[in-house]
């Protein structure tokens, strides 16, 4: 009986609850539900946008993506991947697993403080930056983003692009004992950019000092005192060589630490006189091909172009007094000539942040002027190569002494050097070069594009069919380390 009573009580409660709820909703007016519905939709929309930002800023690593690709066969979105083999000129290399505060945490911090420094808004897509939609025939915008080889890439993200490329490289080994080269994926440039204003030198140097201490504890590092280890940094070496004797311009001491002195440092600008262990790698430009066909198509377009201006200059006056005079002279000469195109960069303008404008100007000129700015090198040099525009230099340290791994041995084959006595009559000097010679030089410049670019991180090496900027560096690193090993063997 007690059980029957309880069942009736439960039944009546359930009936009461359901009927009460239904009557409750019948009594609510639609107008009172509308604000709640709007709030729920708003929350869901924010959540979806947050997931989208998270995905594009921190794409899944290659191993997870590959597994997911086997589970979900969206064949019309995925490239067919051929088996990748290691280039015989590239030695097996090992990527050290270091604490996220040396790389991933720096990216996350950058994304949370976009106003921190100029590079932070551009660290998404593994350093590629915002996709540029240059595929009008794509079925939709999502297809265009997935298929594009063009991105608004910041010049300081070379270290991120290098890391992304080597993570899925066929010459990578997961076994330290099998490696000849050892890569340390420290985003030193990203860290430096966020700490230039740090007045306390100890704090400014702390992360670099911690990294050096960690490396010195590794058996693989101690074996050759770091001579088979290398770093890639996305800023000029000057930003990591603060000396007590020099002015404090915000640099840290990374490259002066004893543990780093034996390592090979890949940098977008090496120290011309003290960089014995530093080697120049290209600044990243806007083009990140996925296949050899991407490159061939772009090169063919450059060859078809009709260039209607003799020379072009993209840049500002700058703050360096010596180079400011040269740049002021260049801008004045350009304004006075109907054969010159100029894009003047100023702090209150954003025209020099427009990839389409920059590439359009450079593609319309035979020669692109590359004077030094606040330092010797310029990202613009690599933009001009990408545009098939012959670089004109005012200093040998802008490219010729910097990127020897990447450039022809004879500078005159692909570039022009203007001596001080020639710099006040730029148009006349360039106009003297025979048209046939201009054509030959342009063809060499166009031929440099593959080795000057950072291929898309998802590119299949067998589909690229060429060595990109990362491959060229790995080939040269292999030669360097094998030479060091031979010397060590002979010394024994």
Order of alpha helices (4+ residues) and beta strands (2+ residues): alpha-alpha-alpha-beta-alpha-beta-alpha-beta-alpha-beta-alpha-alpha-alpha-beta-alpha-beta-beta-alpha-beta-alpha-beta-alpha-beta-alpha-beta-beta-alpha-alpha-alpha-alpha
